[in-house]
Amino acid sequence: MVRLIVALAIACACSAALAQKKMYRCGNQFQERPCEGPKTDAAPSSAAKADPQQKQETAAKRQEREQAIHQAKCENYAEELGDMNRRIKAGADEKVMDQFLRRQKEMKIRIDRECK
């Protein structure tokens, strides 16, 4: 009786493992076959319909976004330089002070090179 129960348990476990199919995730869905690649015929049709004014607006938005990122980066550099100056004025041991001075020099060079 015990052997029969063990044999049935093993058979059920094996059949469940063999019955499973490999699933592929495609976005938020799971399917039995791999995802299809990007559709090549849809992209040219949408690009051909875009009007020049929309392209100019997109380019202007991209330029504004890049300028905002650049401005934020320069502000971060200035904040870090101010922080280094504050730490140098506060004083520290020689090894840490050398690191602060090196970082201060790096930040000045980066600001001169990228933000002016």
Phi and psi restraints in degrees (range 20) as a CNS / XPLOR table:
assign (resid 1 and name C) (resid 2 and name N)
       (resid 2 and name CA) (resid 2 and name C) 1.0 -64.5 20.0 2
assign (resid 2 and name N) (resid 2 and name CA)
       (resid 2 and name C) (resid 3 and name N) 1.0 -40.4 20.0 2
assign (resid 2 and name C) (resid 3 and name N)
       (resid 3 and name CA) (resid 3 and name C) 1.0 -63.4 20.0 2
assign (resid 3 and name N) (resid 3 and name CA)
       (resid 3 and name C) (resid 4 and name N) 1.0 -37.5 20.0 2
assign (resid 3 and name C) (resid 4 and name N)
       (resid 4 and name CA) (resid 4 and name C) 1.0 -64.4 20.0 2
assign (resid 4 and name N) (resid 4 and name CA)
       (resid 4 and name C) (resid 5 and name N) 1.0 -42.4 20.0 2
assign (resid 4 and name C) (resid 5 and name N)
       (resid 5 and name CA) (resid 5 and name C) 1.0 -65.3 20.0 2
assign (resid 5 and name N) (resid 5 and name CA)
       (resid 5 and name C) (resid 6 and name N) 1.0 -42.5 20.0 2
assign (resid 5 and name C) (resid 6 and name N)
       (resid 6 and name CA) (resid 6 and name C) 1.0 -64.6 20.0 2
assign (resid 6 and name N) (resid 6 and name CA)
       (resid 6 and name C) (resid 7 and name N) 1.0 -41.9 20.0 2
assign (resid 6 and name C) (resid 7 and name N)
       (resid 7 and name CA) (resid 7 and name C) 1.0 -64.6 20.0 2
assign (resid 7 and name N) (resid 7 and name CA)
       (resid 7 and name C) (resid 8 and name N) 1.0 -41.5 20.0 2
assign (resid 7 and name C) (resid 8 and name N)
       (resid 8 and name CA) (resid 8 and name C) 1.0 -65.3 20.0 2
assign (resid 8 and name N) (resid 8 and name CA)
       (resid 8 and name C) (resid 9 and name N) 1.0 -39.9 20.0 2
assign (resid 8 and name C) (resid 9 and name N)
       (resid 9 and name CA) (resid 9 and name C) 1.0 -63.2 20.0 2
assign (resid 9 and name N) (resid 9 and name CA)
       (resid 9 and name C) (resid 10 and name N) 1.0 -43.6 20.0 2
assign (resid 9 and name C) (resid 10 and name N)
       (resid 10 and name CA) (resid 10 and name C) 1.0 -65.5 20.0 2
assign (resid 10 and name N) (resid 10 and name CA)
       (resid 10 and name C) (resid 11 and name N) 1.0 -41.8 20.0 2
assign (resid 10 and name C) (resid 11 and name N)
       (resid 11 and name CA) (resid 11 and name C) 1.0 -63.4 20.0 2
assign (resid 11 and name N) (resid 11 and name CA)
       (resid 11 and name C) (resid 12 and name N) 1.0 -42.6 20.0 2
assign (resid 11 and name C) (resid 12 and name N)
       (resid 12 and name CA) (resid 12 and name C) 1.0 -64.5 20.0 2
assign (resid 12 and name N) (resid 12 and name CA)
       (resid 12 and name C) (resid 13 and name N) 1.0 -42.0 20.0 2
assign (resid 12 and name C) (resid 13 and name N)
       (resid 13 and name CA) (resid 13 and name C) 1.0 -64.8 20.0 2
assign (resid 13 and name N) (resid 13 and name CA)
       (resid 13 and name C) (resid 14 and name N) 1.0 -42.8 20.0 2
assign (resid 13 and name C) (resid 14 and name N)
       (resid 14 and name CA) (resid 14 and name C) 1.0 -68.2 20.0 2
assign (resid 14 and name N) (resid 14 and name CA)
       (resid 14 and name C) (resid 15 and name N) 1.0 -40.3 20.0 2
assign (resid 14 and name C) (resid 15 and name N)
       (resid 15 and name CA) (resid 15 and name C) 1.0 -67.4 20.0 2
assign (resid 15 and name N) (resid 15 and name CA)
       (resid 15 and name C) (resid 16 and name N) 1.0 -35.0 20.0 2
assign (resid 15 and name C) (resid 16 and name N)
       (resid 16 and name CA) (resid 16 and name C) 1.0 -67.7 20.0 2
assign (resid 16 and name N) (resid 16 and name CA)
       (resid 16 and name C) (resid 17 and name N) 1.0 -40.0 20.0 2
assign (resid 16 and name C) (resid 17 and name N)
       (resid 17 and name CA) (resid 17 and name C) 1.0 -67.8 20.0 2
assign (resid 17 and name N) (resid 17 and name CA)
       (resid 17 and name C) (resid 18 and name N) 1.0 -38.6 20.0 2
assign (resid 17 and name C) (resid 18 and name N)
       (resid 18 and name CA) (resid 18 and name C) 1.0 -73.1 20.0 2
assign (resid 18 and name N) (resid 18 and name CA)
       (resid 18 and name C) (resid 19 and name N) 1.0 -28.2 20.0 2
assign (resid 18 and name C) (resid 19 and name N)
       (resid 19 and name CA) (resid 19 and name C) 1.0 -77.8 20.0 2
assign (resid 19 and name N) (resid 19 and name CA)
       (resid 19 and name C) (resid 20 and name N) 1.0 -19.5 20.0 2
assign (resid 19 and name C) (resid 20 and name N)
       (resid 20 and name CA) (resid 20 and name C) 1.0 -68.6 20.0 2
assign (resid 20 and name N) (resid 20 and name CA)
       (resid 20 and name C) (resid 21 and name N) 1.0 137.4 20.0 2
assign (resid 20 and name C) (resid 21 and name N)
       (resid 21 and name CA) (resid 21 and name C) 1.0 -106.0 20.0 2
assign (resid 21 and name N) (resid 21 and name CA)
       (resid 21 and name C) (resid 22 and name N) 1.0 152.4 20.0 2
assign (resid 21 and name C) (resid 22 and name N)
       (resid 22 and name CA) (resid 22 and name C) 1.0 -71.7 20.0 2
assign (resid 22 and name N) (resid 22 and name CA)
       (resid 22 and name C) (resid 23 and name N) 1.0 132.5 20.0 2
assign (resid 22 and name C) (resid 23 and name N)
       (resid 23 and name CA) (resid 23 and name C) 1.0 -110.2 20.0 2
assign (resid 23 and name N) (resid 23 and name CA)
       (resid 23 and name C) (resid 24 and name N) 1.0 143.4 20.0 2
assign (resid 23 and name C) (resid 24 and name N)
       (resid 24 and name CA) (resid 24 and name C) 1.0 -115.7 20.0 2
assign (resid 24 and name N) (resid 24 and name CA)
       (resid 24 and name C) (resid 25 and name N) 1.0 138.5 20.0 2
assign (resid 24 and name C) (resid 25 and name N)
       (resid 25 and name CA) (resid 25 and name C) 1.0 -93.7 20.0 2
assign (resid 25 and name N) (resid 25 and name CA)
       (resid 25 and name C) (resid 26 and name N) 1.0 125.9 20.0 2
assign (resid 25 and name C) (resid 26 and name N)
       (resid 26 and name CA) (resid 26 and name C) 1.0 -125.4 20.0 2
assign (resid 26 and name N) (resid 26 and name CA)
       (resid 26 and name C) (resid 27 and name N) 1.0 96.0 20.0 2
assign (resid 26 and name C) (resid 27 and name N)
       (resid 27 and name CA) (resid 27 and name C) 1.0 70.1 20.0 2
assign (resid 27 and name N) (resid 27 and name CA)
       (resid 27 and name C) (resid 28 and name N) 1.0 -120.3 20.0 2
assign (resid 27 and name C) (resid 28 and name N)
       (resid 28 and name CA) (resid 28 and name C) 1.0 -100.1 20.0 2
assign (resid 28 and name N) (resid 28 and name CA)
       (resid 28 and name C) (resid 29 and name N) 1.0 8.7 20.0 2
assign (resid 28 and name C) (resid 29 and name N)
       (resid 29 and name CA) (resid 29 and name C) 1.0 -117.2 20.0 2
assign (resid 29 and name N) (resid 29 and name CA)
       (resid 29 and name C) (resid 30 and name N) 1.0 153.3 20.0 2
assign (resid 29 and name C) (resid 30 and name N)
       (resid 30 and name CA) (resid 30 and name C) 1.0 -113.6 20.0 2
assign (resid 30 and name N) (resid 30 and name CA)
       (resid 30 and name C) (resid 31 and name N) 1.0 138.1 20.0 2
assign (resid 30 and name C) (resid 31 and name N)
       (resid 31 and name CA) (resid 31 and name C) 1.0 -144.3 20.0 2
assign (resid 31 and name N) (resid 31 and name CA)
       (resid 31 and name C) (resid 32 and name N) 1.0 169.3 20.0 2
assign (resid 31 and name C) (resid 32 and name N)
       (resid 32 and name CA) (resid 32 and name C) 1.0 -82.9 20.0 2
assign (resid 32 and name N) (resid 32 and name CA)
       (resid 32 and name C) (resid 33 and name N) 1.0 -14.0 20.0 2
assign (resid 32 and name C) (resid 33 and name N)
       (resid 33 and name CA) (resid 33 and name C) 1.0 -120.0 20.0 2
assign (resid 33 and name N) (resid 33 and name CA)
       (resid 33 and name C) (resid 34 and name N) 1.0 157.3 20.0 2
assign (resid 33 and name C) (resid 34 and name N)
       (resid 34 and name CA) (resid 34 and name C) 1.0 -62.2 20.0 2
assign (resid 34 and name N) (resid 34 and name CA)
       (resid 34 and name C) (resid 35 and name N) 1.0 159.2 20.0 2
assign (resid 34 and name C) (resid 35 and name N)
       (resid 35 and name CA) (resid 35 and name C) 1.0 -66.9 20.0 2
assign (resid 35 and name N) (resid 35 and name CA)
       (resid 35 and name C) (resid 36 and name N) 1.0 150.3 20.0 2
assign (resid 35 and name C) (resid 36 and name N)
       (resid 36 and name CA) (resid 36 and name C) 1.0 -78.9 20.0 2
assign (resid 36 and name N) (resid 36 and name CA)
       (resid 36 and name C) (resid 37 and name N) 1.0 153.3 20.0 2
assign (resid 36 and name C) (resid 37 and name N)
       (resid 37 and name CA) (resid 37 and name C) 1.0 -72.0 20.0 2
assign (resid 37 and name N) (resid 37 and name CA)
       (resid 37 and name C) (resid 38 and name N) 1.0 -179.2 20.0 2
assign (resid 37 and name C) (resid 38 and name N)
       (resid 38 and name CA) (resid 38 and name C) 1.0 -64.5 20.0 2
assign (resid 38 and name N) (resid 38 and name CA)
       (resid 38 and name C) (resid 39 and name N) 1.0 144.8 20.0 2
assign (resid 38 and name C) (resid 39 and name N)
       (resid 39 and name CA) (resid 39 and name C) 1.0 -80.0 20.0 2
assign (resid 39 and name N) (resid 39 and name CA)
       (resid 39 and name C) (resid 40 and name N) 1.0 121.2 20.0 2
assign (resid 39 and name C) (resid 40 and name N)
       (resid 40 and name CA) (resid 40 and name C) 1.0 -79.4 20.0 2
assign (resid 40 and name N) (resid 40 and name CA)
       (resid 40 and name C) (resid 41 and name N) 1.0 -27.8 20.0 2
assign (resid 40 and name C) (resid 41 and name N)
       (resid 41 and name CA) (resid 41 and name C) 1.0 -80.1 20.0 2
assign (resid 41 and name N) (resid 41 and name CA)
       (resid 41 and name C) (resid 42 and name N) 1.0 -20.0 20.0 2
assign (resid 41 and name C) (resid 42 and name N)
       (resid 42 and name CA) (resid 42 and name C) 1.0 -79.0 20.0 2
assign (resid 42 and name N) (resid 42 and name CA)
       (resid 42 and name C) (resid 43 and name N) 1.0 -35.2 20.0 2
assign (resid 42 and name C) (resid 43 and name N)
       (resid 43 and name CA) (resid 43 and name C) 1.0 -66.2 20.0 2
assign (resid 43 and name N) (resid 43 and name CA)
       (resid 43 and name C) (resid 44 and name N) 1.0 -47.7 20.0 2
assign (resid 43 and name C) (resid 44 and name N)
       (resid 44 and name CA) (resid 44 and name C) 1.0 -64.1 20.0 2
assign (resid 44 and name N) (resid 44 and name CA)
       (resid 44 and name C) (resid 45 and name N) 1.0 -34.4 20.0 2
assign (resid 44 and name C) (resid 45 and name N)
       (resid 45 and name CA) (resid 45 and name C) 1.0 -67.8 20.0 2
assign (resid 45 and name N) (resid 45 and name CA)
       (resid 45 and name C) (resid 46 and name N) 1.0 -38.3 20.0 2
assign (resid 45 and name C) (resid 46 and name N)
       (resid 46 and name CA) (resid 46 and name C) 1.0 -73.7 20.0 2
assign (resid 46 and name N) (resid 46 and name CA)
       (resid 46 and name C) (resid 47 and name N) 1.0 -33.6 20.0 2
assign (resid 46 and name C) (resid 47 and name N)
       (resid 47 and name CA) (resid 47 and name C) 1.0 -70.4 20.0 2
assign (resid 47 and name N) (resid 47 and name CA)
       (resid 47 and name C) (resid 48 and name N) 1.0 -33.1 20.0 2
assign (resid 47 and name C) (resid 48 and name N)
       (resid 48 and name CA) (resid 48 and name C) 1.0 -71.1 20.0 2
assign (resid 48 and name N) (resid 48 and name CA)
       (resid 48 and name C) (resid 49 and name N) 1.0 -28.5 20.0 2
assign (resid 48 and name C) (resid 49 and name N)
       (resid 49 and name CA) (resid 49 and name C) 1.0 -83.4 20.0 2
assign (resid 49 and name N) (resid 49 and name CA)
       (resid 49 and name C) (resid 50 and name N) 1.0 -14.8 20.0 2
assign (resid 49 and name C) (resid 50 and name N)
       (resid 50 and name CA) (resid 50 and name C) 1.0 -67.3 20.0 2
assign (resid 50 and name N) (resid 50 and name CA)
       (resid 50 and name C) (resid 51 and name N) 1.0 130.2 20.0 2
assign (resid 50 and name C) (resid 51 and name N)
       (resid 51 and name CA) (resid 51 and name C) 1.0 -86.3 20.0 2
assign (resid 51 and name N) (resid 51 and name CA)
       (resid 51 and name C) (resid 52 and name N) 1.0 157.5 20.0 2
assign (resid 51 and name C) (resid 52 and name N)
       (resid 52 and name CA) (resid 52 and name C) 1.0 -60.5 20.0 2
assign (resid 52 and name N) (resid 52 and name CA)
       (resid 52 and name C) (resid 53 and name N) 1.0 -33.7 20.0 2
assign (resid 52 and name C) (resid 53 and name N)
       (resid 53 and name CA) (resid 53 and name C) 1.0 -64.7 20.0 2
assign (resid 53 and name N) (resid 53 and name CA)
       (resid 53 and name C) (resid 54 and name N) 1.0 -40.6 20.0 2
assign (resid 53 and name C) (resid 54 and name N)
       (resid 54 and name CA) (resid 54 and name C) 1.0 -65.4 20.0 2
assign (resid 54 and name N) (resid 54 and name CA)
       (resid 54 and name C) (resid 55 and name N) 1.0 -37.6 20.0 2
assign (resid 54 and name C) (resid 55 and name N)
       (resid 55 and name CA) (resid 55 and name C) 1.0 -63.3 20.0 2
assign (resid 55 and name N) (resid 55 and name CA)
       (resid 55 and name C) (resid 56 and name N) 1.0 -40.9 20.0 2
assign (resid 55 and name C) (resid 56 and name N)
       (resid 56 and name CA) (resid 56 and name C) 1.0 -65.0 20.0 2
assign (resid 56 and name N) (resid 56 and name CA)
       (resid 56 and name C) (resid 57 and name N) 1.0 -41.2 20.0 2
assign (resid 56 and name C) (resid 57 and name N)
       (resid 57 and name CA) (resid 57 and name C) 1.0 -64.5 20.0 2
assign (resid 57 and name N) (resid 57 and name CA)
       (resid 57 and name C) (resid 58 and name N) 1.0 -40.5 20.0 2
assign (resid 57 and name C) (resid 58 and name N)
       (resid 58 and name CA) (resid 58 and name C) 1.0 -64.3 20.0 2
assign (resid 58 and name N) (resid 58 and name CA)
       (resid 58 and name C) (resid 59 and name N) 1.0 -42.2 20.0 2
assign (resid 58 and name C) (resid 59 and name N)
       (resid 59 and name CA) (resid 59 and name C) 1.0 -64.8 20.0 2
assign (resid 59 and name N) (resid 59 and name CA)
       (resid 59 and name C) (resid 60 and name N) 1.0 -38.8 20.0 2
assign (resid 59 and name C) (resid 60 and name N)
       (resid 60 and name CA) (resid 60 and name C) 1.0 -66.0 20.0 2
assign (resid 60 and name N) (resid 60 and name CA)
       (resid 60 and name C) (resid 61 and name N) 1.0 -42.1 20.0 2
assign (resid 60 and name C) (resid 61 and name N)
       (resid 61 and name CA) (resid 61 and name C) 1.0 -63.8 20.0 2
assign (resid 61 and name N) (resid 61 and name CA)
       (resid 61 and name C) (resid 62 and name N) 1.0 -40.8 20.0 2
assign (resid 61 and name C) (resid 62 and name N)
       (resid 62 and name CA) (resid 62 and name C) 1.0 -62.2 20.0 2
assign (resid 62 and name N) (resid 62 and name CA)
       (resid 62 and name C) (resid 63 and name N) 1.0 -42.6 20.0 2
assign (resid 62 and name C) (resid 63 and name N)
       (resid 63 and name CA) (resid 63 and name C) 1.0 -65.6 20.0 2
assign (resid 63 and name N) (resid 63 and name CA)
       (resid 63 and name C) (resid 64 and name N) 1.0 -41.6 20.0 2
assign (resid 63 and name C) (resid 64 and name N)
       (resid 64 and name CA) (resid 64 and name C) 1.0 -61.2 20.0 2
assign (resid 64 and name N) (resid 64 and name CA)
       (resid 64 and name C) (resid 65 and name N) 1.0 -41.9 20.0 2
assign (resid 64 and name C) (resid 65 and name N)
       (resid 65 and name CA) (resid 65 and name C) 1.0 -64.8 20.0 2
assign (resid 65 and name N) (resid 65 and name CA)
       (resid 65 and name C) (resid 66 and name N) 1.0 -42.4 20.0 2
assign (resid 65 and name C) (resid 66 and name N)
       (resid 66 and name CA) (resid 66 and name C) 1.0 -64.3 20.0 2
assign (resid 66 and name N) (resid 66 and name CA)
       (resid 66 and name C) (resid 67 and name N) 1.0 -39.0 20.0 2
assign (resid 66 and name C) (resid 67 and name N)
       (resid 67 and name CA) (resid 67 and name C) 1.0 -65.5 20.0 2
assign (resid 67 and name N) (resid 67 and name CA)
       (resid 67 and name C) (resid 68 and name N) 1.0 -40.0 20.0 2
assign (resid 67 and name C) (resid 68 and name N)
       (resid 68 and name CA) (resid 68 and name C) 1.0 -65.1 20.0 2
assign (resid 68 and name N) (resid 68 and name CA)
       (resid 68 and name C) (resid 69 and name N) 1.0 -40.5 20.0 2
assign (resid 68 and name C) (resid 69 and name N)
       (resid 69 and name CA) (resid 69 and name C) 1.0 -64.4 20.0 2
assign (resid 69 and name N) (resid 69 and name CA)
       (resid 69 and name C) (resid 70 and name N) 1.0 -43.2 20.0 2
assign (resid 69 and name C) (resid 70 and name N)
       (resid 70 and name CA) (resid 70 and name C) 1.0 -62.9 20.0 2
assign (resid 70 and name N) (resid 70 and name CA)
       (resid 70 and name C) (resid 71 and name N) 1.0 -43.3 20.0 2
assign (resid 70 and name C) (resid 71 and name N)
       (resid 71 and name CA) (resid 71 and name C) 1.0 -62.5 20.0 2
assign (resid 71 and name N) (resid 71 and name CA)
       (resid 71 and name C) (resid 72 and name N) 1.0 -43.5 20.0 2
assign (resid 71 and name C) (resid 72 and name N)
       (resid 72 and name CA) (resid 72 and name C) 1.0 -64.1 20.0 2
assign (resid 72 and name N) (resid 72 and name CA)
       (resid 72 and name C) (resid 73 and name N) 1.0 -38.2 20.0 2
assign (resid 72 and name C) (resid 73 and name N)
       (resid 73 and name CA) (resid 73 and name C) 1.0 -64.3 20.0 2
assign (resid 73 and name N) (resid 73 and name CA)
       (resid 73 and name C) (resid 74 and name N) 1.0 -43.7 20.0 2
assign (resid 73 and name C) (resid 74 and name N)
       (resid 74 and name CA) (resid 74 and name C) 1.0 -65.2 20.0 2
assign (resid 74 and name N) (resid 74 and name CA)
       (resid 74 and name C) (resid 75 and name N) 1.0 -38.2 20.0 2
assign (resid 74 and name C) (resid 75 and name N)
       (resid 75 and name CA) (resid 75 and name C) 1.0 -64.5 20.0 2
assign (resid 75 and name N) (resid 75 and name CA)
       (resid 75 and name C) (resid 76 and name N) 1.0 -39.4 20.0 2
assign (resid 75 and name C) (resid 76 and name N)
       (resid 76 and name CA) (resid 76 and name C) 1.0 -64.1 20.0 2
assign (resid 76 and name N) (resid 76 and name CA)
       (resid 76 and name C) (resid 77 and name N) 1.0 -41.0 20.0 2
assign (resid 76 and name C) (resid 77 and name N)
       (resid 77 and name CA) (resid 77 and name C) 1.0 -61.3 20.0 2
assign (resid 77 and name N) (resid 77 and name CA)
       (resid 77 and name C) (resid 78 and name N) 1.0 -43.4 20.0 2
assign (resid 77 and name C) (resid 78 and name N)
       (resid 78 and name CA) (resid 78 and name C) 1.0 -64.4 20.0 2
assign (resid 78 and name N) (resid 78 and name CA)
       (resid 78 and name C) (resid 79 and name N) 1.0 -40.5 20.0 2
assign (resid 78 and name C) (resid 79 and name N)
       (resid 79 and name CA) (resid 79 and name C) 1.0 -63.6 20.0 2
assign (resid 79 and name N) (resid 79 and name CA)
       (resid 79 and name C) (resid 80 and name N) 1.0 -41.8 20.0 2
assign (resid 79 and name C) (resid 80 and name N)
       (resid 80 and name CA) (resid 80 and name C) 1.0 -67.3 20.0 2
assign (resid 80 and name N) (resid 80 and name CA)
       (resid 80 and name C) (resid 81 and name N) 1.0 -38.1 20.0 2
assign (resid 80 and name C) (resid 81 and name N)
       (resid 81 and name CA) (resid 81 and name C) 1.0 -63.6 20.0 2
assign (resid 81 and name N) (resid 81 and name CA)
       (resid 81 and name C) (resid 82 and name N) 1.0 -43.0 20.0 2
assign (resid 81 and name C) (resid 82 and name N)
       (resid 82 and name CA) (resid 82 and name C) 1.0 -61.5 20.0 2
assign (resid 82 and name N) (resid 82 and name CA)
       (resid 82 and name C) (resid 83 and name N) 1.0 -39.3 20.0 2
assign (resid 82 and name C) (resid 83 and name N)
       (resid 83 and name CA) (resid 83 and name C) 1.0 -64.4 20.0 2
assign (resid 83 and name N) (resid 83 and name CA)
       (resid 83 and name C) (resid 84 and name N) 1.0 -41.6 20.0 2
assign (resid 83 and name C) (resid 84 and name N)
       (resid 84 and name CA) (resid 84 and name C) 1.0 -64.1 20.0 2
assign (resid 84 and name N) (resid 84 and name CA)
       (resid 84 and name C) (resid 85 and name N) 1.0 -42.3 20.0 2
assign (resid 84 and name C) (resid 85 and name N)
       (resid 85 and name CA) (resid 85 and name C) 1.0 -61.6 20.0 2
assign (resid 85 and name N) (resid 85 and name CA)
       (resid 85 and name C) (resid 86 and name N) 1.0 -41.5 20.0 2
assign (resid 85 and name C) (resid 86 and name N)
       (resid 86 and name CA) (resid 86 and name C) 1.0 -63.9 20.0 2
assign (resid 86 and name N) (resid 86 and name CA)
       (resid 86 and name C) (resid 87 and name N) 1.0 -42.3 20.0 2
assign (resid 86 and name C) (resid 87 and name N)
       (resid 87 and name CA) (resid 87 and name C) 1.0 -67.5 20.0 2
assign (resid 87 and name N) (resid 87 and name CA)
       (resid 87 and name C) (resid 88 and name N) 1.0 -36.5 20.0 2
assign (resid 87 and name C) (resid 88 and name N)
       (resid 88 and name CA) (resid 88 and name C) 1.0 -66.0 20.0 2
assign (resid 88 and name N) (resid 88 and name CA)
       (resid 88 and name C) (resid 89 and name N) 1.0 -42.3 20.0 2
assign (resid 88 and name C) (resid 89 and name N)
       (resid 89 and name CA) (resid 89 and name C) 1.0 -64.8 20.0 2
assign (resid 89 and name N) (resid 89 and name CA)
       (resid 89 and name C) (resid 90 and name N) 1.0 -33.6 20.0 2
assign (resid 89 and name C) (resid 90 and name N)
       (resid 90 and name CA) (resid 90 and name C) 1.0 -69.5 20.0 2
assign (resid 90 and name N) (resid 90 and name CA)
       (resid 90 and name C) (resid 91 and name N) 1.0 -28.4 20.0 2
assign (resid 90 and name C) (resid 91 and name N)
       (resid 91 and name CA) (resid 91 and name C) 1.0 87.4 20.0 2
assign (resid 91 and name N) (resid 91 and name CA)
       (resid 91 and name C) (resid 92 and name N) 1.0 153.4 20.0 2
assign (resid 91 and name C) (resid 92 and name N)
       (resid 92 and name CA) (resid 92 and name C) 1.0 -164.3 20.0 2
assign (resid 92 and name N) (resid 92 and name CA)
       (resid 92 and name C) (resid 93 and name N) 1.0 179.4 20.0 2
assign (resid 92 and name C) (resid 93 and name N)
       (resid 93 and name CA) (resid 93 and name C) 1.0 -70.3 20.0 2
assign (resid 93 and name N) (resid 93 and name CA)
       (resid 93 and name C) (resid 94 and name N) 1.0 170.8 20.0 2
assign (resid 93 and name C) (resid 94 and name N)
       (resid 94 and name CA) (resid 94 and name C) 1.0 -62.3 20.0 2
assign (resid 94 and name N) (resid 94 and name CA)
       (resid 94 and name C) (resid 95 and name N) 1.0 -43.0 20.0 2
assign (resid 94 and name C) (resid 95 and name N)
       (resid 95 and name CA) (resid 95 and name C) 1.0 -64.7 20.0 2
assign (resid 95 and name N) (resid 95 and name CA)
       (resid 95 and name C) (resid 96 and name N) 1.0 -44.7 20.0 2
assign (resid 95 and name C) (resid 96 and name N)
       (resid 96 and name CA) (resid 96 and name C) 1.0 -68.4 20.0 2
assign (resid 96 and name N) (resid 96 and name CA)
       (resid 96 and name C) (resid 97 and name N) 1.0 -38.9 20.0 2
assign (resid 96 and name C) (resid 97 and name N)
       (resid 97 and name CA) (resid 97 and name C) 1.0 -63.0 20.0 2
assign (resid 97 and name N) (resid 97 and name CA)
       (resid 97 and name C) (resid 98 and name N) 1.0 -38.5 20.0 2
assign (resid 97 and name C) (resid 98 and name N)
       (resid 98 and name CA) (resid 98 and name C) 1.0 -61.4 20.0 2
assign (resid 98 and name N) (resid 98 and name CA)
       (resid 98 and name C) (resid 99 and name N) 1.0 -40.5 20.0 2
assign (resid 98 and name C) (resid 99 and name N)
       (resid 99 and name CA) (resid 99 and name C) 1.0 -66.1 20.0 2
assign (resid 99 and name N) (resid 99 and name CA)
       (resid 99 and name C) (resid 100 and name N) 1.0 -41.1 20.0 2
assign (resid 99 and name C) (resid 100 and name N)
       (resid 100 and name CA) (resid 100 and name C) 1.0 -62.2 20.0 2
assign (resid 100 and name N) (resid 100 and name CA)
       (resid 100 and name C) (resid 101 and name N) 1.0 -45.1 20.0 2
assign (resid 100 and name C) (resid 101 and name N)
       (resid 101 and name CA) (resid 101 and name C) 1.0 -65.1 20.0 2
assign (resid 101 and name N) (resid 101 and name CA)
       (resid 101 and name C) (resid 102 and name N) 1.0 -39.7 20.0 2
assign (resid 101 and name C) (resid 102 and name N)
       (resid 102 and name CA) (resid 102 and name C) 1.0 -63.7 20.0 2
assign (resid 102 and name N) (resid 102 and name CA)
       (resid 102 and name C) (resid 103 and name N) 1.0 -44.0 20.0 2
assign (resid 102 and name C) (resid 103 and name N)
       (resid 103 and name CA) (resid 103 and name C) 1.0 -66.4 20.0 2
assign (resid 103 and name N) (resid 103 and name CA)
       (resid 103 and name C) (resid 104 and name N) 1.0 -37.6 20.0 2
assign (resid 103 and name C) (resid 104 and name N)
       (resid 104 and name CA) (resid 104 and name C) 1.0 -61.5 20.0 2
assign (resid 104 and name N) (resid 104 and name CA)
       (resid 104 and name C) (resid 105 and name N) 1.0 -44.3 20.0 2
assign (resid 104 and name C) (resid 105 and name N)
       (resid 105 and name CA) (resid 105 and name C) 1.0 -63.0 20.0 2
assign (resid 105 and name N) (resid 105 and name CA)
       (resid 105 and name C) (resid 106 and name N) 1.0 -43.4 20.0 2
assign (resid 105 and name C) (resid 106 and name N)
       (resid 106 and name CA) (resid 106 and name C) 1.0 -60.0 20.0 2
assign (resid 106 and name N) (resid 106 and name CA)
       (resid 106 and name C) (resid 107 and name N) 1.0 -42.9 20.0 2
assign (resid 106 and name C) (resid 107 and name N)
       (resid 107 and name CA) (resid 107 and name C) 1.0 -68.1 20.0 2
assign (resid 107 and name N) (resid 107 and name CA)
       (resid 107 and name C) (resid 108 and name N) 1.0 -38.4 20.0 2
assign (resid 107 and name C) (resid 108 and name N)
       (resid 108 and name CA) (resid 108 and name C) 1.0 -62.7 20.0 2
assign (resid 108 and name N) (resid 108 and name CA)
       (resid 108 and name C) (resid 109 and name N) 1.0 -43.3 20.0 2
assign (resid 108 and name C) (resid 109 and name N)
       (resid 109 and name CA) (resid 109 and name C) 1.0 -63.6 20.0 2
assign (resid 109 and name N) (resid 109 and name CA)
       (resid 109 and name C) (resid 110 and name N) 1.0 -43.8 20.0 2
assign (resid 109 and name C) (resid 110 and name N)
       (resid 110 and name CA) (resid 110 and name C) 1.0 -63.9 20.0 2
assign (resid 110 and name N) (resid 110 and name CA)
       (resid 110 and name C) (resid 111 and name N) 1.0 -41.2 20.0 2
assign (resid 110 and name C) (resid 111 and name N)
       (resid 111 and name CA) (resid 111 and name C) 1.0 -65.4 20.0 2
assign (resid 111 and name N) (resid 111 and name CA)
       (resid 111 and name C) (resid 112 and name N) 1.0 -43.7 20.0 2
assign (resid 111 and name C) (resid 112 and name N)
       (resid 112 and name CA) (resid 112 and name C) 1.0 -63.1 20.0 2
assign (resid 112 and name N) (resid 112 and name CA)
       (resid 112 and name C) (resid 113 and name N) 1.0 -39.3 20.0 2
assign (resid 112 and name C) (resid 113 and name N)
       (resid 113 and name CA) (resid 113 and name C) 1.0 -76.8 20.0 2
assign (resid 113 and name N) (resid 113 and name CA)
       (resid 113 and name C) (resid 114 and name N) 1.0 -42.3 20.0 2
assign (resid 113 and name C) (resid 114 and name N)
       (resid 114 and name CA) (resid 114 and name C) 1.0 -104.5 20.0 2
assign (resid 114 and name N) (resid 114 and name CA)
       (resid 114 and name C) (resid 115 and name N) 1.0 -17.9 20.0 2
assign (resid 114 and name C) (resid 115 and name N)
       (resid 115 and name CA) (resid 115 and name C) 1.0 -116.4 20.0 2
assign (resid 115 and name N) (resid 115 and name CA)
       (resid 115 and name C) (resid 116 and name N) 1.0 7.6 20.0 2
